[in-house]
Amino acid sequence: MRLPVDYFTIEERAKPGVFIEQALAVIDRCIGWCKDLGLNLILDLHEAPGFEFFLPGSGAITLFTDAGQQERFINIWRMLARRYRAEGRSVMFELLNELVWETSEPWNDLSRRTVAAVREIDAERVILIGGNNHANVNELANLALDDDPHIAYTFHFYEPGLFTHQHVEWIPQLAWYQKQVDYPFRMADHAGFFEAFKGQYELPPLYRREVIDAPFLYDSLEPARAFMARTGKEVLCGEFGVCPNCGIEASVRWFEDTCRLFGEMGVGHTVWNYTRFSHIMQETPRKEGCRAIIDVVSHKPAG
């Protein structure tokens, strides 16, 4: 289970170092629930000081340029390391969710320093580190590797976005395109979408095929396979899923293909997120067909 925690829910936003015990107690209880169910828990810092996507204005991301924010970030992880030092390997730390910055170097530096701070307190806590560009699978190659055997690496997977994120309001291009997208789908059936943005965006090579189907998913995951083969490191897909605008039957087909590929790769995976899949999970005629979705909780994440 991956538990997203925004820093301002556990630390006073205007008071660095002042932590909110009532909120931390909720995490404590969640860890207990997971223990009772035999689940590992990933504690994910979803938004961090100086890294808040929904703050107004262009200055919302200062984590990679402000030394004070970086020290605050490290101190949050020091606190969590002390608090959960007695927990076994079933509790893992994911340092930052979906970083976005011009280059990976500042994050590589900050993640190294954060790992070092945690290691002063807890030598064996499993730590997950994701890459740039919203944890894009291609960014695994740009992460600085560590010899620490208790570090694993993570990516997110939502390919093909035209299907998984169809009609979502926060991506203007997809909000504009109101034609229903199936899975699998033929590229020719959505030529209007690609034609509308011709010249603005170059069509990725992976999309230069007639049909978007399981082989497309397989090829899209090649950077993760290459990373694992090159480094020998464990890898987790920390997020994957579809939005509620996707049809039931198509969603189940996508999950079945994606979960099968993760299983073949030996990659642990956690759905984002179960509440958004209620349109699938509550569909009585397809409950048995939804086993591919339900079964993801049985796959042991990296570590």
C-alpha positions as CSV (number, residue, x, y, z in Angstrom):
1,M,0.0,0.0,0.0
2,R,1.3,3.5,-0.9
3,L,0.2,6.2,1.5
4,P,0.5,9.7,0.1
5,V,1.2,12.4,2.8
6,D,1.5,16.1,2.0
7,Y,4.1,17.7,4.3
8,F,1.7,20.4,5.5
9,T,-0.6,17.8,7.0
10,I,2.1,16.6,9.4
11,E,4.1,19.9,9.9
12,E,2.9,23.4,10.4
13,R,3.3,25.1,7.1
14,A,4.5,28.4,8.7
15,K,6.5,26.7,11.5
16,P,9.2,24.4,10.2
17,G,10.0,21.7,12.7
18,V,6.6,22.0,14.5
19,F,5.0,18.6,13.7
20,I,1.3,17.8,14.1
21,E,1.0,14.8,16.4
22,Q,-2.7,14.2,15.6
23,A,-1.9,13.7,11.9
24,L,1.1,11.5,12.6
25,A,-1.1,9.4,14.8
26,V,-3.2,8.7,11.7
27,I,-0.1,7.3,10.0
28,D,0.6,5.2,13.0
29,R,-2.8,3.7,12.8
30,C,-2.5,3.1,9.1
31,I,0.7,1.2,9.7
32,G,-1.1,-0.9,12.2
33,W,-3.9,-1.7,9.8
34,C,-1.4,-2.8,7.2
35,K,0.3,-5.0,9.7
36,D,-3.0,-6.7,10.5
37,L,-3.6,-7.4,6.8
38,G,0.0,-8.5,6.0
39,L,0.6,-5.5,3.7
40,N,3.8,-3.5,3.3
41,L,3.3,0.3,3.5
42,I,5.1,2.9,1.4
43,L,5.1,6.3,3.1
44,D,5.2,8.8,0.2
45,L,5.9,12.5,0.7
46,H,3.5,13.6,-1.9
47,E,4.0,17.4,-1.6
48,A,7.1,18.8,0.1
49,P,8.2,22.2,1.4
50,G,9.0,24.2,-1.7
51,F,7.3,21.6,-3.9
52,E,3.5,22.2,-4.0
53,F,1.8,21.9,-7.3
54,F,-1.4,23.6,-6.4
55,L,0.0,26.8,-4.8
56,P,-0.9,29.9,-7.0
57,G,1.9,31.7,-8.8
58,S,5.0,30.5,-10.6
59,G,7.2,30.4,-7.4
60,A,5.5,27.3,-6.0
61,I,8.6,25.1,-6.7
62,T,11.6,26.3,-4.8
63,L,12.8,23.0,-3.3
64,F,15.7,22.6,-5.8
65,T,17.0,26.2,-5.4
66,D,16.4,27.1,-1.7
67,A,18.8,25.7,0.8
68,G,16.4,26.4,3.7
69,Q,13.6,24.4,2.0
70,Q,16.0,21.6,1.4
71,E,17.1,21.4,5.0
72,R,13.4,21.5,6.0
73,F,12.8,18.6,3.6
74,I,15.7,16.6,5.1
75,N,14.5,17.3,8.7
76,I,11.0,15.9,7.9
77,W,12.6,12.7,6.9
78,R,14.8,12.7,10.0
79,M,11.7,13.0,12.1
80,L,10.0,10.1,10.2
81,A,13.1,8.0,10.4
82,R,13.2,8.4,14.2
83,R,9.5,7.9,14.7
84,Y,9.4,4.6,12.7
85,R,12.9,3.3,13.4
86,A,11.4,0.4,15.4
87,E,9.2,-0.7,12.5
88,G,10.4,-3.5,10.3
89,R,11.1,-3.6,6.6
90,S,7.3,-3.5,6.0
91,V,7.4,0.3,6.2
92,M,9.3,2.0,3.3
93,F,10.1,5.7,2.6
94,E,9.4,7.3,-0.8
95,L,11.3,10.5,-0.6
96,L,9.3,12.6,-3.1
97,N,6.4,12.2,-5.4
98,E,6.7,13.1,-9.1
99,L,9.4,15.6,-9.1
100,V,9.5,18.1,-11.9
101,W,12.6,20.2,-12.6
102,E,14.8,21.4,-15.5
103,T,17.4,18.7,-14.8
104,S,17.8,15.8,-12.5
105,E,21.1,16.9,-10.9
106,P,19.6,19.0,-8.0
107,W,17.3,16.1,-7.1
108,N,20.2,13.6,-7.3
109,D,22.1,15.8,-4.9
110,L,19.2,16.3,-2.5
111,S,18.2,12.7,-2.5
112,R,21.8,11.6,-1.6
113,R,21.8,14.0,1.3
114,T,18.4,12.9,2.5
115,V,19.4,9.2,2.3
116,A,22.6,10.0,4.3
117,A,20.5,11.7,7.0
118,V,18.1,8.8,7.3
119,R,21.0,6.4,7.4
120,E,22.4,8.1,10.5
121,I,19.2,7.0,12.2
122,D,18.1,3.9,10.4
123,A,20.7,1.8,8.5
124,E,18.3,-0.6,6.8
125,R,15.0,1.3,6.0
126,V,14.0,0.7,2.4
127,I,14.1,4.0,0.5
128,L,12.4,4.5,-2.8
129,I,13.6,7.2,-5.2
130,G,11.8,8.3,-8.4
131,G,13.0,10.2,-11.4
132,N,12.1,13.5,-13.1
133,N,9.2,14.5,-15.3
134,H,6.5,13.1,-13.0
135,A,8.5,9.9,-12.4
136,N,8.5,9.1,-16.1
137,V,9.9,5.6,-16.8
138,N,12.4,7.1,-19.2
139,E,13.9,9.2,-16.3
140,L,15.2,6.1,-14.4
141,A,18.3,6.4,-16.6
142,N,19.0,9.9,-15.2
143,L,19.0,8.9,-11.5
144,A,22.2,8.8,-9.6
145,L,22.7,5.2,-8.4
146,D,23.7,4.3,-4.9
147,D,25.5,1.2,-3.7
148,D,23.1,1.1,-0.7
149,P,21.4,-2.3,-0.9
150,H,18.3,-0.9,0.8
151,I,17.5,1.6,-2.0
152,A,15.1,0.8,-4.8
153,Y,13.8,3.0,-7.6
154,T,10.3,3.9,-8.7
155,F,8.4,5.1,-11.8
156,H,4.8,5.9,-12.7
157,F,3.0,4.5,-15.7
158,Y,-0.1,5.9,-17.4
159,E,0.4,4.9,-21.1
160,P,-1.3,5.6,-23.4
161,G,-2.3,8.9,-21.8
162,L,-5.0,9.4,-24.5
163,F,-6.8,6.5,-23.0
164,T,-5.9,6.5,-19.3
165,H,-6.5,10.3,-18.9
166,Q,-9.2,10.9,-21.5
167,H,-11.3,14.0,-21.0
168,V,-9.5,15.0,-17.7
169,E,-10.0,18.7,-17.0
170,W,-6.4,19.4,-15.8
171,I,-4.9,18.5,-19.2
172,P,-6.3,21.0,-21.7
173,Q,-5.6,19.0,-24.8
174,L,-7.4,15.9,-23.4
175,A,-10.3,18.0,-22.0
176,W,-10.8,19.4,-25.5
177,Y,-10.9,16.0,-27.1
178,Q,-14.3,14.5,-26.2
179,K,-14.4,11.4,-28.4
180,Q,-14.4,8.2,-26.3
181,V,-11.1,6.3,-26.4
182,D,-11.2,2.5,-26.2
183,Y,-8.4,0.1,-25.3
184,P,-7.0,-1.3,-27.5
185,F,-7.5,1.4,-30.1
186,R,-6.5,2.1,-33.7
187,M,-4.5,5.3,-34.2
188,A,-6.6,6.0,-37.3
189,D,-9.7,6.2,-35.1
190,H,-8.2,9.3,-33.4
191,A,-6.4,10.9,-36.2
192,G,-8.4,14.1,-35.5
193,F,-6.7,14.4,-32.1
194,F,-3.2,14.0,-33.4
195,E,-3.9,16.2,-36.4
196,A,-5.1,19.1,-34.1
197,F,-1.7,19.3,-32.4
198,K,0.5,18.6,-35.4
199,G,3.4,21.0,-35.4
200,Q,3.0,21.8,-31.7
201,Y,4.0,18.4,-30.4
202,E,6.1,15.7,-32.1
203,L,4.4,12.3,-32.0
204,P,6.6,10.0,-29.9
205,P,8.1,7.1,-31.8
206,L,6.2,4.6,-29.7
207,Y,2.9,5.9,-31.2
208,R,4.0,5.4,-34.8
209,R,2.0,2.2,-35.2
210,E,-1.4,1.2,-36.3
211,V,-2.8,-0.2,-33.0
212,I,-2.2,0.8,-29.4
213,D,-2.4,-2.5,-27.5
214,A,-0.4,-4.8,-25.3
215,P,2.7,-4.7,-27.5
216,F,2.6,-0.9,-27.1
217,L,2.6,-1.2,-23.3
218,Y,5.4,-3.7,-23.5
219,D,7.6,-1.4,-25.5
220,S,6.7,1.6,-23.3
221,L,8.1,-0.3,-20.3
222,E,11.4,-1.1,-22.0
223,P,13.3,1.7,-20.1
224,A,12.4,-0.1,-16.8
225,R,13.6,-3.4,-18.1
226,A,16.8,-1.9,-19.4
227,F,17.4,-0.1,-16.1
228,M,16.9,-3.3,-14.1
229,A,19.2,-5.3,-16.4
230,R,21.9,-2.6,-16.4
231,T,21.9,-1.9,-12.6
232,G,20.5,-5.0,-10.9
233,K,18.4,-2.7,-8.8
234,E,14.8,-3.4,-7.7
235,V,12.1,-1.3,-9.3
236,L,8.6,-0.4,-8.3
237,C,5.8,1.1,-10.3
238,G,4.5,3.4,-7.7
239,E,1.4,4.6,-9.7
240,F,-0.6,3.2,-12.6
241,G,-4.2,3.4,-13.4
242,V,-7.1,4.9,-15.4
243,C,-9.5,7.8,-14.8
244,P,-13.2,7.3,-14.3
245,N,-13.9,8.5,-17.9
246,C,-12.6,5.2,-19.2
247,G,-15.1,2.6,-20.1
248,I,-15.5,-0.4,-17.8
249,E,-14.6,-3.1,-20.3
250,A,-11.6,-1.2,-21.7
251,S,-10.3,-0.4,-18.2
252,V,-10.3,-4.1,-17.2
253,R,-8.5,-5.0,-20.5
254,W,-5.9,-2.3,-19.8
255,F,-5.4,-3.5,-16.2
256,E,-5.1,-7.1,-17.2
257,D,-2.4,-6.3,-19.8
258,T,-0.5,-3.9,-17.6
259,C,-0.5,-6.2,-14.5
260,R,0.5,-9.2,-16.6
261,L,3.5,-7.2,-17.9
262,F,4.5,-6.1,-14.5
263,G,4.3,-9.7,-13.3
264,E,6.5,-10.9,-16.1
265,M,9.1,-8.1,-15.3
266,G,9.1,-8.9,-11.6
267,V,8.1,-5.3,-10.8
268,G,5.9,-4.5,-7.8
269,H,3.1,-2.1,-8.4
270,T,0.5,0.0,-6.6
271,V,-2.7,1.5,-8.1
272,W,-3.4,5.2,-8.1
273,N,-5.9,5.2,-6.7
274,Y,-8.7,2.9,-5.5
275,T,-11.3,5.5,-4.9
276,R,-11.1,6.7,-8.6
277,F,-11.7,3.1,-9.7
278,S,-15.0,2.7,-8.0
279,H,-16.7,2.7,-11.4
280,I,-14.8,-0.5,-12.1
281,M,-14.8,-2.1,-8.6
282,Q,-18.5,-1.8,-8.1
283,E,-19.5,-3.2,-11.5
284,T,-21.1,-6.4,-10.3
285,P,-21.1,-8.3,-13.7
286,R,-17.3,-7.8,-13.9
287,K,-16.2,-8.4,-10.4
288,E,-14.5,-11.6,-11.4
289,G,-12.9,-9.8,-14.4
290,C,-11.6,-7.1,-12.1
291,R,-9.4,-9.6,-10.2
292,A,-6.4,-8.2,-12.1
293,I,-7.0,-4.9,-10.2
294,I,-7.7,-6.4,-6.8
295,D,-4.7,-8.7,-7.0
296,V,-2.2,-5.8,-7.2
297,V,-2.3,-5.6,-3.4
298,S,-0.9,-9.1,-3.2
299,H,2.3,-8.2,-5.1
300,K,5.1,-7.4,-2.7
301,P,6.6,-4.0,-3.6
302,A,10.4,-3.6,-4.1
303,G,12.2,-4.3,-0.9
